[in-house]
Amino acid sequence: MKKISIVFFGNSAFSVTILNALVQANFDIRAVITSPDEPKGRGGKPTPPPTALYAKEHGLPLLQSTQLDKNAVPSCDLGVIASYGHIIPDSILSVPSHGTLNVHPSLLPHYRGPTPIQTALANGDTSTGTTIMLTDKEMDHGPIIAQESITIDSNDSAITLEEKLARTSANLLVDTIPAWIEGRIQARPQDHANATFTKMLTKESGHICWDMPARDIINSIRAYKAWPTSWNILDKKNFKIINASISDIPRAASTVPGTLITHDGKLYAAANDFLVHLETIQPSGGKPMAGKAFFAGLRVDISTLKLL
């Protein structure tokens, strides 16, 4: 039987998991299309996207460009998009004979846009999922080919949830492609009236407002674990919160939200309702460390410090 040929569009670690599943399932990868190398780190060294590295390591045809020419994209049975991050023109989408499928880590039409994983965590959702959809002209708008739900565990962060969704998406895609090519699946339109949308993250997205309930603060720390991380200003310097949990200690009425507190050898910050245990923090210019080790090394009265 003829192998199903695929042109793959993707950039991130999420994309690599999807691409690897296609390679392992013995699909014919005609081309891998990624962004060009970008400056990374303090030295600004040009660095290829993770998917480009994977393609090079596995000898796959690679095209790094955001200005795609139709003639540069080989003919194929199917296009697959997974965390590509660029608009693909109609002239390119029309190349695959069976259309282009997009892997989106949410249960569409909910959480269209660039940050479905972070948004689900920040909102305190207990479940999410992945969607295989047929790409059309609008963002995450096309008809649904397949979906699968997963549970969000209480200790999931954006890092672990992305890994889980990548594995689920990869398995679902591999199972779905043959059925789609053979015409055994009929796409169904999304319920556009119930669509919700996500926003691009900025550095400011990670700033913690301690006037919020502790549960909302923990959810934001989980959501922004990978980037931009959760942070405040402490004594005019950046202060990152890597890991934290809700305590059962209520905030005293006289305690201003954001105030640092020590109790039983642990470091806390006061939220609107309860104290938040700061398990792992990273002071400006330092490495991640236990909260209790941080306050043990302070040379000032911790009760005078407040996270801003």
Secondary structure, DSSP 4 states (H G I P E B T S, - for coil): -PPPEEEEEE-SHHHHHHHHHHHHTT-EEEEEEEPPPEEETTTTEEE--HHHHHHHHTT--EEE-SS--GGGSPP-SEEEEES--SPPPHHHHTSSTT-EEEEESS-TTTTBSS-HHHHHHHTT-SEEEEEEEE--SSTT-SPEEEEEEEE--TT--HHHHHHHHHHHHHHHHHHHHHHHHTT----B---GGG--B-----GGGGB--TTS-HHHHHHHHHHTTTTT-EEEEETTEEEEEEEEEEEEEEPPTTSPTTBEEEETTEEEEE-SSEEEEEEEEEETTS--EEHHHHHHT-SS-GGG-B--
